[in-house]
Amino acid sequence: MSTVTDAELHARFRPLFDEIAAGAVERELHRRLPDKEIAALRDAGFGAVRLPVADGGSGASLRQLFSLLVELAAADPNVPQALRTHFAFTELWLGAGPEDTVARDRLTEVAAGRLVGNAISERGGVARNSATTALRREGDRLLIDGEKFYCTGALYADLIDVVALDPDGHRVTVLVRTDAPGVELVDDWQGFGQKLTASGTTRFSGVEVDPAQVRPAPVDVHVPVRQGFLQLVLLATLAGIARRAAADAAAYVRDRKRNWPYGNADLPKDDPLVQQVVGRVDAAAFTVAATVDAAAASLERAVADPEHGPTAELDVYRAQSTVPQLVLDATSELFEVGGASTVDTARALDRHWRNARTLSVHNPIVYKQQVVGDYVLNGTVPVLSLAPGVAAS
């Protein structure tokens, strides 16, 4: 149960969100990473918002976290995606038992303001549940070598959770400091959307690791919350995009004096057809935010009651089956509120659709719809694989 109110949380972080929003278009146009903005969030304790107050956090509930992420995404959708794995790992460690001293130590790092990124995926023909990144022994030292891609948020992180093979060929995760000698972080993500998430390459060249930070990695497991959590961060980001698109559409129309000669009013804001477009975009933003909130409430219940886990997973997948298309339609339709000036690059209104399209392909909708259908028809519980790759021959 939360120990802080929604109003208290938003009052604490909204000024930071407003500052982030003020520079979002400039960063988009000039590809400037939001490193200062993320540092400000870190310094304000945003990364520890889910930790109990007694442990150095804000005591926010899961539902409150997702509400904050929607608002943050409306300011700049790159930021919540960059923090996605940080909050996922935090949630995983919060769910560990009191006997898990490694998880406790990692939560202490989170409370101290450390941010956590990931280095899981590899390009090329790597088989599923495998990796070319590997640990090796050199005398008394344990070293890691390899290269990862899609390392979202790693450039902003203090620690990276890396998937590798140990010297015996077992799949493990390793927590590595980003400032350790031999770690190289590269901003080479070339997607046409979510350009500033730092989802590029991370290289490890003889990086020494602490053996205590090596843990077995899950392969294919039934997980009550984790996959749904990761997916819902992306859906919350989409909800924020829709909210900003609706606000931008309304602001554009309110300030506009010119109207088409065949328009239905002297001012666009009084034109019923323009009002209808703005209304549809705004309604889509409301709908996706409400859907995300409902899914977050379901995940929150699963944290308290693991038996609700499969239902919570399915609720997130149901949201995934509908939210992306609503946002894609809304971010395309917003251009109907005006003429050629809507596509002026200085406005960067196209970023909403590009960002939404990029997020929507991270977890293809057709697979989520199939999982929902299989569960409804056959009762098949979702299976999580954290190891994308080539099927074994």
Residue pairs with C-beta under 8 A, 6 or more apart in sequence:
1 61
2 59
2 60
2 61
2 63
2 64
3 52
3 53
3 59
4 53
4 58
4 59
4 60
4 64
6 64
6 67
9 49
9 58
9 60
9 64
9 67
9 68
10 67
10 68
10 71
12 44
12 58
13 41
13 44
13 46
13 68
13 71
13 72
14 71
16 37
16 40
16 41
16 44
16 46
17 71
17 72
17 74
17 75
18 75
19 37
19 40
20 34
20 37
20 72
20 75
20 76
20 79
21 74
21 75
21 76
21 244
23 34
23 37
23 76
24 75
24 76
25 346
25 347
25 348
25 351
26 32
27 33
27 34
27 76
27 78
27 196
28 195
28 196
28 348
28 351
29 345
29 346
29 348
31 195
31 196
32 196
33 155
33 156
33 187
33 196
33 198
34 76
34 78
34 79
34 82
34 196
35 155
35 156
37 76
37 79
38 79
38 82
38 83
38 115
38 156
39 156
41 47
41 79
41 83
42 113
42 115
43 113
45 56
45 57
45 58
45 113
46 68
46 83
47 83
47 86
47 87
47 90
47 110
47 113
47 114
47 115
48 56
48 57
48 58
48 90
48 110
48 111
48 113
49 57
49 58
49 60
49 64
49 65
49 68
50 57
50 58
50 60
50 62
50 65
50 87
50 90
50 91
50 94
51 57
51 58
51 59
51 90
51 94
51 107
51 110
51 111
52 59
53 59
55 107
55 111
56 108
56 111
56 112
57 110
57 111
60 68
61 300
62 91
62 296
62 299
62 300
62 303
63 293
63 296
63 297
63 300
65 87
65 296
66 232
66 233
66 236
66 292
66 293
66 296
67 293
67 296
69 80
69 87
69 233
69 236
69 237
69 240
70 236
70 237
70 239
70 240
70 243
70 289
70 292
71 240
71 243
72 79
72 80
72 240
73 79
73 80
73 236
73 237
73 238
73 239
73 240
73 241
73 243
73 244
74 240
74 241
74 243
74 244
74 247
75 240
75 244
76 196
77 194
77 237
77 238
77 240
77 241
77 244
77 355
77 359
78 194
78 195
78 196
78 197
78 355
80 233
80 236
80 237
80 240
81 152
81 153
81 194
81 197
81 233
81 234
81 237
81 359
82 152
82 153
82 156
82 196
82 197
82 198
83 115
83 153
83 156
84 152
84 153
84 230
84 233
84 234
85 116
85 117
85 118
85 152
85 153
85 161
85 230
86 110
86 115
86 116
86 117
86 153
86 157
87 229
87 233
88 226
88 229
88 230
88 233
89 106
89 116
89 118
89 161
90 107
90 110
90 116
91 225
91 226
91 229
92 103
92 226
93 100
93 103
93 104
93 106
93 107
93 110
94 107
95 225
95 303
96 103
96 104
98 104
102 212
102 213
102 215
106 116
106 175
109 116
109 158
109 159
110 116
114 158
114 159
115 153
115 156
115 157
115 158
115 159
116 157
116 158
116 159
116 160
116 161
116 175
117 151
117 152
117 153
117 154
117 155
117 156
117 157
117 159
117 160
117 161
117 178
118 151
118 152
118 153
118 154
118 160
118 161
118 162
119 133
119 148
119 151
119 154
119 160
119 161
119 162
119 163
119 176
119 202
119 204
120 148
120 150
120 151
120 161
120 162
120 163
120 386
120 387
121 148
121 149
121 150
121 151
121 388
122 131
122 132
122 133
122 146
122 147
122 148
122 149
122 389
123 149
124 132
125 389
125 390
126 132
126 389
126 390
127 389
127 390
127 391
127 392
128 385
128 387
128 388
128 389
128 390
128 391
128 392
129 171
129 219
129 220
129 385
129 387
129 389
130 165
130 171
130 387
130 389
131 146
131 163
131 164
131 165
131 171
132 146
132 147
133 144
133 145
133 146
133 147
133 148
133 162
133 163
133 164
133 165
133 204
134 144
134 145
134 146
134 164
134 165
134 166
134 167
135 142
135 143
135 144
135 164
135 165
135 166
135 167
135 172
135 174
135 209
135 214
136 142
136 143
136 144
136 145
136 167
137 143
137 167
138 206
141 208
142 208
142 209
142 210
142 211
142 214
143 206
143 207
143 208
143 209
144 162
144 164
144 174
144 176
144 204
144 206
144 207
144 209
145 204
145 205
145 206
145 207
146 162
146 164
146 203
146 204
147 201
147 202
147 203
147 204
148 162
148 201
148 202
148 203
148 204
149 200
149 201
149 202
150 189
150 199
150 200
151 160
151 185
151 198
151 199
151 200
151 201
151 202
152 197
152 198
152 199
153 197
153 198
153 199
154 160
154 178
154 185
154 198
154 200
154 202
155 185
155 187
155 198
155 200
156 198
157 178
158 177
158 178
158 179
159 175
159 176
159 177
159 178
160 175
160 176
160 177
160 178
160 183
160 202
161 173
161 174
161 175
162 173
162 174
162 175
162 176
162 202
162 204
163 171
163 172
163 173
163 217
163 386
163 387
164 171
164 172
164 173
164 174
165 171
165 172
166 172
166 214
170 216
171 216
171 217
171 219
171 387
172 214
172 215
172 216
172 217
173 214
173 215
173 216
173 217
174 209
174 213
174 214
174 215
175 209
175 210
175 213
176 183
176 204
176 207
176 209
176 213
177 183
178 185
180 207
180 208
181 207
181 208
182 204
182 205
182 206
182 207
182 208
183 202
183 203
183 204
183 207
184 201
184 202
184 203
184 204
184 205
185 198
185 200
185 201
185 202
186 200
186 201
186 202
186 203
187 198
187 200
188 200
188 201
189 195
189 197
189 198
189 199
189 200
191 199
191 358
192 354
192 357
192 358
193 351
193 354
193 355
193 356
193 357
193 358
193 359
194 355
194 358
194 359
217 386
218 384
218 386
219 385
219 386
219 387
220 383
220 384
220 385
221 383
221 384
222 310
222 381
222 382
222 383
222 384
223 309
223 313
223 384
224 302
224 306
224 308
224 309
224 310
224 312
224 313
225 299
225 302
225 303
225 309
225 312
225 313
226 384
227 313
227 316
227 382
227 384
228 295
228 299
228 302
228 312
228 313
228 315
228 316
228 317
229 299
231 316
231 317
231 320
231 363
231 368
232 292
232 295
232 296
232 299
232 316
232 319
234 359
234 362
234 363
235 288
235 291
235 292
235 295
235 316
235 319
235 320
235 323
235 324
236 292
236 296
237 359
238 288
238 323
238 324
238 327
238 356
238 359
238 360
239 285
239 288
239 289
239 291
239 292
239 323
239 327
241 327
241 331
241 352
241 355
241 356
241 359
242 281
242 284
242 285
242 288
242 289
242 326
242 327
242 330
242 331
242 356
243 285
243 289
244 352
245 281
245 285
245 327
245 330
245 331
245 334
245 349
245 352
246 278
246 281
246 282
246 284
246 285
246 330
246 334
248 334
248 347
248 349
248 352
249 277
249 278
249 281
249 282
249 334
249 337
250 278
250 282
252 337
252 338
252 342
252 347
252 349
253 268
253 269
253 274
253 278
253 337
253 338
254 269
256 267
256 268
256 269
256 338
257 267
258 268
258 339
259 265
259 266
259 267
259 268
259 271
260 339
263 271
263 273
263 274
264 271
264 272
264 273
265 271
265 272
268 274
268 337
268 338
269 275
274 337
277 333
277 334
277 336
277 337
278 337
280 330
280 333
281 330
281 333
281 334
284 326
284 327
284 329
284 330
285 330
287 326
288 323
288 326
288 327
291 319
291 322
291 323
292 319
292 323
294 315
294 319
295 312
295 315
295 316
295 318
295 319
298 308
298 311
298 312
298 315
298 316
299 312
299 315
299 316
301 308
301 312
302 308
302 309
302 311
302 312
302 313
310 375
310 381
310 382
313 382
314 371
314 372
314 375
314 382
317 368
317 369
317 371
317 372
317 382
318 372
320 363
320 365
320 368
321 365
321 368
321 369
321 372
324 356
324 359
324 360
324 365
325 360
325 365
327 356
327 360
328 353
328 356
328 357
328 360
331 352
331 353
331 356
332 353
334 342
334 349
334 352
335 342
335 343
335 349
341 347
342 349
343 349
343 350
371 380
371 382
374 380
375 381
375 382
